[in-house]
Amino acid sequence: MSRIGKAPIAIPAGVTVQVKGNTVTVKGPKGELSQEVNPAITVKEENGHIELSRPNDERENRAMHGLYRALIHNMVVGVSEGYKKEMELVGVGYRAQSTGQVLELALGYSHAIYIKLPKEIKVEAKTERNKNPLIILESSDKQLLGQVCAKIRSLRKPEPYKGKGIKFVGEVIRRKSGKSANAK
């Protein structure tokens, strides 16, 4: 039995869950999210908990059981608390500036990069003296937030020699010694 799929999902105060057919809709103070669930997986909401069950122990059903439990749990946490990711721009002349839903990045290219973000994501760019610029992204949708962060990071991935690029706050970049360290 899937240990993740078996675990019930507690519904916090202020969050309502509606199961209609094979669609689960979660509403809370931070927004509303919905997810289509595989017809093989049954979703029940009883006395403040959501429970998922599967018809048999086939490999595909076991995988779907844990997957949909995790997705619904992420939705419940997202609409009640929300998700927040912080990204740091490491490099000389790297800048970030946000205007509404447009993020402007200067990443050492000959031109500025403009990214139009979805309306579900709140963006804030901070620049402090003698510190690396920060991009703070907040959303109730964990999948969308991760996707947008991956897109921003792909514009200038951290490189292993100087550590320049866009990285998450707290992320450790494996550093390599340059060619001078290999000389004998």
C-alpha positions as CSV (number, residue, x, y, z in Angstrom):
1,M,0.0,0.0,0.0
2,S,1.2,3.5,-0.8
3,R,2.3,5.2,2.3
4,I,1.7,8.6,0.8
5,G,-1.6,7.7,-0.8
6,K,-3.0,6.3,2.4
7,A,-2.4,9.4,4.5
8,P,-5.5,11.5,4.9
9,I,-5.3,15.2,4.1
10,A,-6.4,17.5,6.9
11,I,-8.6,20.4,5.7
12,P,-7.6,23.6,7.6
13,A,-10.2,26.2,8.8
14,G,-11.3,28.6,6.0
15,V,-10.7,26.0,3.2
16,T,-13.6,24.3,1.4
17,V,-13.2,21.2,-0.7
18,Q,-15.7,20.2,-3.4
19,V,-15.6,16.8,-5.2
20,K,-17.7,16.7,-8.3
21,G,-17.2,13.6,-10.5
22,N,-13.5,13.3,-11.0
23,T,-12.7,17.0,-10.4
24,V,-11.5,18.3,-7.0
25,T,-11.9,22.0,-6.3
26,V,-10.3,23.6,-3.3
27,K,-11.2,27.2,-2.2
28,G,-9.4,29.2,0.5
29,P,-8.3,32.6,1.5
30,K,-5.4,32.7,-1.0
31,G,-7.4,31.6,-4.1
32,E,-9.1,28.7,-5.8
33,L,-7.5,25.6,-7.5
34,S,-9.0,22.6,-9.2
35,Q,-7.5,19.3,-10.4
36,E,-8.8,16.5,-12.6
37,V,-8.3,13.1,-10.9
38,N,-7.9,9.8,-12.7
39,P,-11.3,8.0,-12.7
40,A,-9.7,4.9,-11.1
41,I,-8.9,6.9,-8.0
42,T,-11.9,7.7,-5.7
43,V,-11.8,10.8,-3.6
44,K,-14.0,11.2,-0.4
45,E,-14.3,14.2,1.9
46,E,-15.5,13.3,5.4
47,N,-15.3,15.1,8.7
48,G,-12.5,17.5,7.9
49,H,-10.3,15.1,6.0
50,I,-9.8,14.1,2.3
51,E,-9.1,10.4,1.7
52,L,-8.1,8.8,-1.6
53,S,-8.5,5.1,-2.4
54,R,-7.6,2.9,-5.4
55,P,-9.5,-0.2,-6.8
56,N,-6.5,-2.6,-6.8
57,D,-2.7,-2.9,-6.4
58,E,-1.8,-2.6,-10.1
59,R,1.4,-0.7,-10.6
60,E,-0.3,2.2,-12.4
61,N,-3.0,2.6,-9.8
62,R,-0.4,2.6,-7.0
63,A,1.5,5.4,-8.8
64,M,-1.7,7.4,-9.4
65,H,-2.8,7.0,-5.8
66,G,0.3,8.7,-4.3
67,L,0.5,11.3,-7.1
68,Y,-3.1,12.6,-6.7
69,R,-2.8,12.6,-2.9
70,A,0.3,14.8,-3.2
71,L,-1.3,17.1,-5.8
72,I,-4.4,17.6,-3.7
73,H,-2.3,18.2,-0.6
74,N,-0.3,20.9,-2.4
75,M,-3.6,22.6,-3.5
76,V,-4.8,22.6,0.2
77,V,-1.6,24.1,1.5
78,G,-1.5,26.5,-1.5
79,V,-4.9,28.0,-0.9
80,S,-4.4,28.2,2.9
81,E,-0.8,29.3,3.3
82,G,0.6,29.8,-0.2
83,Y,4.0,29.1,-1.6
84,K,7.0,31.5,-1.8
85,K,10.3,31.1,-3.7
86,E,13.3,33.5,-3.6
87,M,15.8,33.7,-6.3
88,E,19.2,35.5,-6.2
89,L,21.0,37.0,-9.2
90,V,24.8,36.5,-8.7
91,G,27.0,38.5,-11.1
92,V,28.4,41.9,-11.8
93,G,25.7,44.1,-13.4
94,Y,22.9,41.6,-13.0
95,R,19.7,43.4,-12.2
96,A,16.0,42.7,-11.7
97,Q,13.1,45.1,-11.7
98,S,9.3,44.3,-11.6
99,T,6.6,46.4,-13.0
100,G,3.2,44.9,-12.4
101,Q,3.3,41.4,-13.9
102,V,6.4,42.1,-16.0
103,L,9.8,41.1,-14.8
104,E,12.8,42.9,-16.4
105,L,16.1,41.2,-16.1
106,A,19.6,42.4,-17.0
107,L,21.8,39.3,-17.1
108,G,24.9,40.3,-19.0
109,Y,23.4,39.9,-22.5
110,S,23.3,42.8,-25.0
111,H,19.6,43.3,-24.3
112,A,17.2,43.3,-21.3
113,I,14.9,40.3,-20.9
114,Y,11.2,40.9,-20.2
115,I,9.1,38.1,-18.8
116,K,5.3,38.5,-18.6
117,L,4.2,36.4,-15.6
118,P,0.8,34.8,-15.1
119,K,-1.7,36.7,-13.0
120,E,-1.7,34.0,-10.3
121,I,1.9,34.8,-9.4
122,K,2.9,37.9,-7.3
123,V,6.4,39.1,-8.1
124,E,8.7,41.5,-6.2
125,A,12.3,42.5,-7.0
126,K,14.5,43.7,-4.3
127,T,17.9,45.4,-4.7
128,E,19.9,46.4,-1.7
129,R,23.3,48.0,-1.7
130,N,26.3,45.5,-1.5
131,K,23.9,42.5,-1.8
132,N,22.8,40.4,-4.7
133,P,19.4,41.4,-6.3
134,L,16.5,39.2,-5.2
135,I,13.4,38.0,-7.0
136,I,10.6,37.0,-4.7
137,L,7.7,35.0,-6.3
138,E,4.5,34.0,-4.4
139,S,1.6,31.9,-5.5
140,S,-1.0,29.5,-4.3
141,D,-0.3,27.1,-7.2
142,K,2.9,25.1,-6.5
143,Q,3.2,23.6,-10.0
144,L,2.9,27.0,-11.7
145,L,5.3,28.6,-9.3
146,G,8.0,25.9,-9.9
147,Q,7.5,26.1,-13.6
148,V,8.0,29.9,-13.7
149,C,11.1,29.7,-11.4
150,A,12.6,27.0,-13.7
151,K,12.0,29.3,-16.7
152,I,13.6,32.3,-15.0
153,R,16.6,30.1,-13.9
154,S,17.1,28.7,-17.4
155,L,17.9,32.2,-18.7
156,R,21.2,32.1,-16.9
157,K,22.0,28.9,-14.9
158,P,24.7,29.2,-12.2
159,E,28.0,28.2,-13.6
160,P,30.5,26.1,-11.5
161,Y,33.6,28.3,-11.9
162,K,32.6,31.7,-10.6
163,G,29.1,30.9,-9.4
164,K,27.5,33.5,-11.6
165,G,23.8,33.1,-12.6
166,I,20.3,32.9,-11.2
167,K,20.0,30.6,-8.2
168,F,17.6,29.9,-5.4
169,V,18.3,31.4,-2.0
170,G,20.1,28.8,0.1
171,E,21.1,26.7,-2.9
172,V,24.7,25.5,-2.8
173,I,26.5,25.6,-6.2
174,R,29.2,23.0,-6.6
175,R,32.3,24.9,-7.4
176,K,35.2,23.7,-9.6
177,S,38.8,24.9,-9.5
178,G,40.0,26.5,-12.7
179,K,42.8,25.3,-15.0
180,S,45.4,27.0,-12.8
181,A,44.8,24.5,-10.0
182,N,45.4,21.5,-12.3
183,A,48.9,22.7,-13.3
184,K,51.9,21.0,-11.7
